[in-house]
Amino acid sequence: MSDLRITEAFLYMDYLCFRALCCKGPPPARPEYDLVCIGLTGSGKTSLLSKLCSENPDSIVSTTGFSIKAVPFQNAILNVKELGGADNIRKYWSRYYQGSQGVIFVLDSASSEDDLETARNELHSALQHPQLCTLPFLILANHQDKPAARSVQEVKKYFELEPLARGKRWILQPCSLDDMDALKDSFSRLINLLEEKDHEAGRM
């Protein structure tokens, strides 16, 4: 091979390396999913979402109507519509379900028996609602750091999740503000379910 050909070969290799390093273009956009987050007042919805958004905990105020947060993850952005959990607001939850692609239900695993029964009824209603029944559910048993917290197995049995949610895509996870790694892992599992549903829709 002539010196000219060798020089051209090296120049072309340099060009390819330059393209690989400097000309990749913008990274592909992360998919976005619209979720609804429900649960009784005091279950910790606002605190969990604010922590995931790295917001100042001193500025957290319980949601009385609804709020929307864009929660960023490495492989997706979750646009979460959080609905207030007071008695006079829960009856309007269903008005905000339209357009949701997934559901986050937060319950206080250390709550009183009465509140746990109310949470159970609300979760059953959501799981059977026409606009939500086919969507992936992430159920968070929050406040696991409290002495009175029920275990995930206790929650699963009390809420009758196995028979009620059979055939649905759902995840039940323990969580607390003290364990952000576990909380982020829960949301990663939810994103996997959302991606699976996307792929299935694309094959239809």
MOURZI-V393648 format. One record per residue. N is the residue number from 1. RES is the residue in one small letter. PSI is psi in whole degrees, -180 to 180 (999 if undefined). OMEGA is omega in whole degrees, 0 to 359 (* if undefined). Layout:
n->N res->RES psi->PSI omega->OMEGA
n->N res->RES psi->PSI omega->OMEGA
//
This chain:
n->1 res->m psi->136 omega->182
n->2 res->s psi->161 omega->178
n->3 res->d psi->-36 omega->180
n->4 res->l psi->-44 omega->179
n->5 res->r psi->-41 omega->179
n->6 res->i psi->-43 omega->179
n->7 res->t psi->-44 omega->178
n->8 res->e psi->-39 omega->180
n->9 res->a psi->-44 omega->179
n->10 res->f psi->-39 omega->179
n->11 res->l psi->-40 omega->180
n->12 res->y psi->-38 omega->177
n->13 res->m psi->-40 omega->177
n->14 res->d psi->-39 omega->179
n->15 res->y psi->-44 omega->179
n->16 res->l psi->-41 omega->178
n->17 res->c psi->-41 omega->179
n->18 res->f psi->-44 omega->179
n->19 res->r psi->-42 omega->183
n->20 res->a psi->-37 omega->185
n->21 res->l psi->-37 omega->192
n->22 res->c psi->-14 omega->189
n->23 res->c psi->36 omega->181
n->24 res->k psi->-23 omega->184
n->25 res->g psi->176 omega->181
n->26 res->p psi->148 omega->178
n->27 res->p psi->152 omega->180
n->28 res->p psi->144 omega->181
n->29 res->a psi->140 omega->176
n->30 res->r psi->141 omega->177
n->31 res->p psi->149 omega->178
n->32 res->e psi->140 omega->179
n->33 res->y psi->139 omega->179
n->34 res->d psi->119 omega->183
n->35 res->l psi->156 omega->171
n->36 res->v psi->137 omega->181
n->37 res->c psi->121 omega->183
n->38 res->i psi->163 omega->182
n->39 res->g psi->160 omega->183
n->40 res->l psi->158 omega->173
n->41 res->t psi->134 omega->180
n->42 res->g psi->-3 omega->180
n->43 res->s psi->-21 omega->177
n->44 res->g psi->16 omega->182
n->45 res->k psi->-53 omega->184
n->46 res->t psi->-44 omega->182
n->47 res->s psi->-43 omega->180
n->48 res->l psi->-46 omega->181
n->49 res->l psi->-39 omega->179
n->50 res->s psi->-38 omega->179
n->51 res->k psi->-40 omega->178
n->52 res->l psi->-28 omega->179
n->53 res->c psi->5 omega->179
n->54 res->s psi->36 omega->178
n->55 res->e psi->158 omega->179
n->56 res->n psi->121 omega->182
n->57 res->p psi->-24 omega->181
n->58 res->d psi->-18 omega->183
n->59 res->s psi->5 omega->183
n->60 res->i psi->128 omega->177
n->61 res->v psi->135 omega->181
n->62 res->s psi->137 omega->182
n->63 res->t psi->126 omega->180
n->64 res->t psi->-31 omega->177
n->65 res->g psi->-94 omega->172
n->66 res->f psi->157 omega->176
n->67 res->s psi->159 omega->180
n->68 res->i psi->130 omega->178
n->69 res->k psi->140 omega->172
n->70 res->a psi->109 omega->184
n->71 res->v psi->113 omega->185
n->72 res->p psi->136 omega->171
n->73 res->f psi->167 omega->185
n->74 res->q psi->-37 omega->185
n->75 res->n psi->6 omega->179
n->76 res->a psi->161 omega->172
n->77 res->i psi->127 omega->180
n->78 res->l psi->116 omega->176
n->79 res->n psi->101 omega->190
n->80 res->v psi->120 omega->175
n->81 res->k psi->108 omega->181
n->82 res->e psi->127 omega->181
n->83 res->l psi->137 omega->178
n->84 res->g psi->150 omega->187
n->85 res->g psi->14 omega->180
n->86 res->a psi->158 omega->182
n->87 res->d psi->-44 omega->186
n->88 res->n psi->-4 omega->180
n->89 res->i psi->-32 omega->186
n->90 res->r psi->-32 omega->181
n->91 res->k psi->-13 omega->179
n->92 res->y psi->1 omega->182
n->93 res->w psi->-46 omega->188
n->94 res->s psi->-21 omega->179
n->95 res->r psi->-19 omega->184
n->96 res->y psi->7 omega->183
n->97 res->y psi->-28 omega->187
n->98 res->q psi->136 omega->179
n->99 res->g psi->-5 omega->181
n->100 res->s psi->144 omega->177
n->101 res->q psi->-8 omega->178
n->102 res->g psi->167 omega->186
n->103 res->v psi->136 omega->170
n->104 res->i psi->121 omega->177
n->105 res->f psi->121 omega->182
n->106 res->v psi->129 omega->177
n->107 res->l psi->149 omega->177
n->108 res->d psi->105 omega->184
n->109 res->s psi->-9 omega->179
n->110 res->a psi->16 omega->185
n->111 res->s psi->174 omega->178
n->112 res->s psi->165 omega->178
n->113 res->e psi->-39 omega->180
n->114 res->d psi->-45 omega->180
n->115 res->d psi->-35 omega->179
n->116 res->l psi->-37 omega->177
n->117 res->e psi->-41 omega->178
n->118 res->t psi->-44 omega->179
n->119 res->a psi->-40 omega->179
n->120 res->r psi->-46 omega->181
n->121 res->n psi->-40 omega->180
n->122 res->e psi->-39 omega->179
n->123 res->l psi->-43 omega->178
n->124 res->h psi->-42 omega->180
n->125 res->s psi->-41 omega->180
n->126 res->a psi->-43 omega->181
n->127 res->l psi->-26 omega->182
n->128 res->q psi->0 omega->182
n->129 res->h psi->137 omega->184
n->130 res->p psi->-32 omega->182
n->131 res->q psi->-9 omega->183
n->132 res->l psi->-20 omega->193
n->133 res->c psi->-23 omega->180
n->134 res->t psi->3 omega->185
n->135 res->l psi->155 omega->173
n->136 res->p psi->139 omega->179
n->137 res->f psi->132 omega->167
n->138 res->l psi->114 omega->180
n->139 res->i psi->117 omega->184
n->140 res->l psi->117 omega->175
n->141 res->a psi->90 omega->189
n->142 res->n psi->170 omega->178
n->143 res->h psi->37 omega->178
n->144 res->q psi->-12 omega->179
n->145 res->d psi->-7 omega->181
n->146 res->k psi->145 omega->183
n->147 res->p psi->-33 omega->184
n->148 res->a psi->5 omega->185
n->149 res->a psi->135 omega->173
n->150 res->r psi->148 omega->177
n->151 res->s psi->166 omega->178
n->152 res->v psi->-39 omega->179
n->153 res->q psi->-39 omega->177
n->154 res->e psi->-43 omega->179
n->155 res->v psi->-45 omega->181
n->156 res->k psi->-43 omega->181
n->157 res->k psi->-46 omega->183
n->158 res->y psi->-40 omega->182
n->159 res->f psi->-3 omega->179
n->160 res->e psi->47 omega->186
n->161 res->l psi->-36 omega->183
n->162 res->e psi->-52 omega->179
n->163 res->p psi->-36 omega->186
n->164 res->l psi->-41 omega->187
n->165 res->a psi->15 omega->180
n->166 res->r psi->131 omega->181
n->167 res->g psi->-7 omega->179
n->168 res->k psi->163 omega->175
n->169 res->r psi->110 omega->180
n->170 res->w psi->152 omega->179
n->171 res->i psi->131 omega->173
n->172 res->l psi->120 omega->184
n->173 res->q psi->140 omega->172
n->174 res->p psi->151 omega->178
n->175 res->c psi->165 omega->173
n->176 res->s psi->164 omega->179
n->177 res->l psi->-18 omega->181
n->178 res->d psi->-10 omega->183
n->179 res->d psi->79 omega->183
n->180 res->m psi->-30 omega->179
n->181 res->d psi->-44 omega->179
n->182 res->a psi->-39 omega->180
n->183 res->l psi->-46 omega->179
n->184 res->k psi->-36 omega->177
n->185 res->d psi->-38 omega->178
n->186 res->s psi->-44 omega->180
n->187 res->f psi->-33 omega->176
n->188 res->s psi->-39 omega->178
n->189 res->r psi->-37 omega->177
n->190 res->l psi->-43 omega->179
n->191 res->i psi->-38 omega->177
n->192 res->n psi->-42 omega->178
n->193 res->l psi->-39 omega->179
n->194 res->l psi->-40 omega->179
n->195 res->e psi->-40 omega->179
n->196 res->e psi->-42 omega->180
n->197 res->k psi->-37 omega->176
n->198 res->d psi->-46 omega->182
n->199 res->h psi->-40 omega->179
n->200 res->e psi->-41 omega->179
n->201 res->a psi->-35 omega->180
n->202 res->g psi->-24 omega->180
n->203 res->r psi->-12 omega->183
n->204 res->m psi->999 omega->*
//
